[in-house]
């Protein structure tokens, strides 16, 4: 017979050292029932152990996810930071690079826009890269095609103006609405509209989608800040704190 002189020690040994745990299949039904009763009694007397175990598991999972993200950023750094087509702003020679994957129809992307602008302006030494990731339906894709077509036809400055306009555009990205945006900025509207469905625009958006899949990005906004993945909206002060930590390393 197995004796349980110290139920707490038995339970802790089982939880802390699963590789050395008692094989329940080798016990008799009575021994197994007694053992389980001791474990249950201990956990009922010390429920904080369950919370501690859950917290430890969550911490380990978060650390594993962070390490995986670091590896992904390192693996795909060329495509992230120098793909040859994504818009680059802020300080192009900055010591820190912030990459944003965004969708113009995403409410959190719109909420993040002034935060990103504040960070870039107040810091002055951050390189910003914008990657078009339309994932929220037809209007998202139309908006991104319009933005990319503008960049290809009219250049980086025109792209930024259109990007800002699309981030605040109300209603659908209709032909009329997009023409109004382009006309209001004094752009060659017909040339941009004709470019939207071109292979060149399709290839650029497809490349960004493929990169997002490899990085396991499935939502917007998603950021890569230097070497770290930031999944979701963050206010400027939190991003600034992360930037400061990066500069210490």
Buried (B, 14 or more C-beta within 10 A) or exposed (E): EBEBEEBEEBBBBBBEEEEEEBEEEEBEEEBBEBBEEBBEBBBEEEEEBEEEEEEEEEEEEEEEEEEEBEEBBEEBEEBBBEBEBBBBBBBEEBEBBBBBBBBBBBEBBBEBBEBBBBBBEEBEEBBBBBBBBBBBEEBBBBBBBBBBBBBBBBEEEBBBBBBBBBBEBEEBBEEEBBBBBBEEBEBBBEBBBEBBEBEEBEEBBEBBBEBBEEBEBEBBBBBBBBBBBBBEBBEBEEBBEBBEEBEEE
